Structure formats: structure tokens, C-alpha cells
Amino acid sequence: MIGSKKFKAMLALFIIAIAVFIYMIYVLIKPEKF
């Protein structure tokens, strides 16, 4: 595979970005827990 290490790094960043985005949405929807 060409650039598999770069692909994995991009995939990891993408997953982290999605996780942070979902977390921020969750905090905005249910702020009483924080």
C-alpha cells in the first residue's frame, strides 16, 4: 500500500475530530451534566 502510514495518521485524526465534534454536540444538548 502506498502511504499507509500517512493514511492511518489521517484516519486517526479524522476519528478524533468526529469524536470531539460528537462530544461538543452532546455537551450543548445536555449541559446540565457538566
N, C-alpha and C positions, 0 to 999 in steps of 0.2 A: 504493500500500500504506500502511496506517495503522500508524505506529510502526515502520517498517522499520529505522531506526537503533537503536532500543531492542531490537528483535528480534535484530539482528546482534550487539549487545553481549551480550545474554543467551546467544545461541548460542555466542559466543566463550568466555564464562565457563564454559558447560556443557562445551565441548570441553576446556578447560584442566583443569576439575575431573576429568573422566574420565581424561585423560592422567596427572594426578598420582595418581589412585586406582590405575590400572594399574601405574604406576611403583612405588608403595608395595607393592602385591601382589608385584611382581616382585622387589623388594629382600627382602621377607620370605621368598619362596620360595627365592631364590638369594643368600643373604647372603655367600657366600664370595667373590663378585666385588667386594665393597666393603670 
